[in-house]
Amino acid sequence: MKKIITYILFASFLILVGCSSEKDVSTKSGNNEKNQVIASFYPVAEFARNIGKDKVEVITMVPAGAEPHDWEPSAKDVGQIQNAKLFFYNGGGIEPWAKNIQLGKTTTAVEVGAGMFDIDGKTDPHIWVSPKKAIKMVERIRDNLQEKDSANKTYYTQNAAAYIAELKALDEKLEKIATAGKRKDFITLHAAFGHLAKDYSLVEKSIVGLHPDAEPTPADLAKLVTFIKENNIKYIFFEELVDPKVATTLAKTANVETLVLDPLEGLTSEGQVAGLTYLKIMEQNIKNLEKALN
Ligand SMILES: [Zn+2]
């Protein structure tokens, strides 16, 4: 079922791509000033777009609705990266292909999250869900855009500052709800919130591991049910891009409610049409997290 949905989403993505490449041709004749930048998947692309705005065209490799952990580039995708001057990727193992592809002669690849992945000796790529680390990612993207396009240095400084102010507001909200919350632990489907938990002194218990396709064993689930009952937990978080079956089954067995905590690994096609953004989804995540912590 999940595969069928993925194919449908992929097919609609191809239609979208068809439309946008036509648009590219028309803008090329009018304005060839835009720098083309490649971003591996949603959060990296979203940050780059908010800094580059009118001066940068950001092409996202992983399409809407696809789960980045499972995605692989086609030969055409690799060709596009080879032709770009800048290729931003997150790192930490979520896009293992990014480190292995042959780059073009003038392509600079930037691991945006370099140095930020460690959680108690373990590498966890999900840094963007922590606003504290998202700010550092934005700074690194800004610095690299400025290096490649020094004529627009001030423009990138201003855009990055405005976006960092929004991230700072999220950071303050998270600090507030984490400090005020009656409890410190929350339960998620796949372990995408370790950095958020670490940076805001919370504890994430996940049903599956770092990869959303991992299947929990019956023993894992039994342990979690006991934990939920013993600790009087009322909510379990699931997410948009993966099958919520495990979370809903667990919720029924343990008699708890489910809420969405979006790991922002990508937008769904509906979310994209509805104009959802990293900032809007994080606001909703914080609201839901506040509910679960009280
Ligand atoms: Zn993940």
Residues whose N, C-alpha, C, O or C-beta is under 5 A from the ligand:
A	BS01	ZN	A192 L210
